[in-house]
Amino acid sequence: MDKNVLLVGRKAIVLDDVREGLGVPDVTLFSATTLNEVRKVFGEHPIDTVIMGAGIDLDTRLRIVRHVFEASDSTTVHMKDWQSGPEGFLPFVKGLLERPV
């Protein structure tokens, strides 16, 4: 069964890198860089997991999390640390999605 995953990041290029570097066959990736884009994706698709980078300012990140939890009672949210920087986004996503269930 496919899993719908929304990647939220400050830059679209980081999200594109994740798409290219991820080796998970049963995952459909969506991306967003703003709260409005998150709303649009949630309005069009059921989302199982949201994975968010740290580059988005804290107030916006919190608004996104609030929206996710108000829009769905089954979506999980994972937030990456700040210290690992943009280059840490792909390893973070891989660690969440490529591990055996």
Backbone torsions as a table, in degrees:
resi	resn	phi	psi	omega
1	MET	NA	131.4	179.1
2	ASP	-68.9	146.3	177.0
3	LYS	-113.9	129.8	177.7
4	ASN	-92.5	121.1	-176.6
5	VAL	-122.0	128.1	176.1
6	LEU	-101.6	119.1	175.3
7	LEU	-95.8	126.6	-179.8
8	VAL	-118.3	122.5	-179.0
9	GLY	-147.7	165.2	-179.2
10	ARG	-72.4	-32.3	-177.4
11	LYS	-123.3	135.6	179.1
12	ALA	-64.8	-30.9	-177.6
13	ILE	-63.9	-36.4	177.2
14	VAL	-65.0	-39.7	179.0
15	LEU	-65.5	-38.6	177.6
16	ASP	-63.9	-38.9	177.8
17	ASP	-60.4	-39.7	179.4
18	VAL	-65.3	-43.3	178.8
19	ARG	-56.3	-42.9	-177.8
20	GLU	-73.3	-33.8	-172.8
21	GLY	-94.2	-4.2	-175.6
22	LEU	-89.5	132.5	-179.3
23	GLY	-111.6	57.5	-179.8
24	VAL	-124.5	116.4	-173.6
25	PRO	-74.6	-31.4	-172.5
26	ASP	-100.4	35.3	-179.3
27	VAL	-124.4	129.7	172.0
28	THR	-103.2	121.4	-177.3
29	LEU	-98.4	136.4	171.5
30	PHE	-121.2	159.5	179.7
31	SER	-137.4	155.1	177.8
32	ALA	-153.0	150.8	175.8
33	THR	-122.9	-5.8	-179.2
34	THR	-138.2	165.0	176.2
35	LEU	-61.4	-40.7	179.5
36	ASN	-62.6	-37.7	176.8
37	GLU	-67.5	-38.3	175.8
38	VAL	-60.5	-46.1	178.8
39	ARG	-58.5	-42.6	-179.3
40	LYS	-62.6	-46.9	-179.9
41	VAL	-61.7	-44.7	179.6
42	PHE	-64.8	-30.8	178.1
43	GLY	-72.5	-21.9	-175.6
44	GLU	-107.0	-20.0	-174.1
45	HIS	-143.9	146.0	169.4
46	PRO	-75.4	130.3	-177.4
47	ILE	-112.9	127.7	179.2
48	ASP	-85.8	-39.5	-173.8
49	THR	-141.5	139.1	171.6
50	VAL	-114.1	129.9	176.1
51	ILE	-120.8	121.2	-171.4
52	MET	-119.0	132.8	174.1
53	GLY	-76.5	172.0	-176.4
54	ALA	-95.9	-3.9	-175.7
55	GLY	-72.3	-19.7	178.4
56	ILE	-77.5	138.6	-177.3
57	ASP	-60.8	152.1	-171.2
58	LEU	-57.1	-43.2	-179.3
59	ASP	-60.6	-41.6	178.6
60	THR	-67.6	-41.7	177.7
61	ARG	-57.7	-43.8	-179.5
62	LEU	-66.4	-37.9	176.9
63	ARG	-65.1	-38.2	177.9
64	ILE	-64.5	-46.1	178.7
65	VAL	-60.2	-44.2	178.4
66	ARG	-58.6	-45.6	-180.0
67	HIS	-61.5	-44.4	-179.6
68	VAL	-58.2	-47.7	-177.1
69	PHE	-71.3	-25.8	175.2
70	GLU	-79.7	-28.4	-177.6
71	ALA	-85.0	-23.0	-174.5
72	SER	-148.0	142.3	175.3
73	ASP	-102.6	9.6	-178.9
74	SER	-129.0	-3.4	-178.6
75	THR	-82.1	134.7	173.9
76	THR	-96.5	152.7	179.9
77	VAL	-125.9	131.2	177.2
78	HIS	-123.8	128.5	-177.9
79	MET	-117.1	125.3	-179.0
80	LYS	-76.5	152.1	177.2
81	ASP	-72.4	164.1	179.5
82	TRP	-81.1	-39.1	-169.8
83	GLN	-60.6	-35.8	-177.0
84	SER	-74.0	-9.2	175.1
85	GLY	67.9	-178.9	-178.8
86	PRO	-59.1	-32.8	-179.7
87	GLU	-68.7	-14.2	177.9
88	GLY	-85.9	-5.6	-176.1
89	PHE	-67.0	-49.1	-179.5
90	LEU	-60.2	-48.4	177.1
91	PRO	-59.6	-35.9	178.3
92	PHE	-63.1	-49.0	179.9
93	VAL	-63.0	-45.2	179.3
94	LYS	-60.0	-41.0	178.8
95	GLY	-61.8	-33.0	179.6
96	LEU	-81.1	-38.1	-171.2
97	LEU	-99.8	-24.3	-176.5
98	GLU	-95.0	-5.3	179.3
99	ARG	-74.1	146.6	179.0
100	PRO	-66.8	144.3	-179.2
101	VAL	-91.0	NA	NA
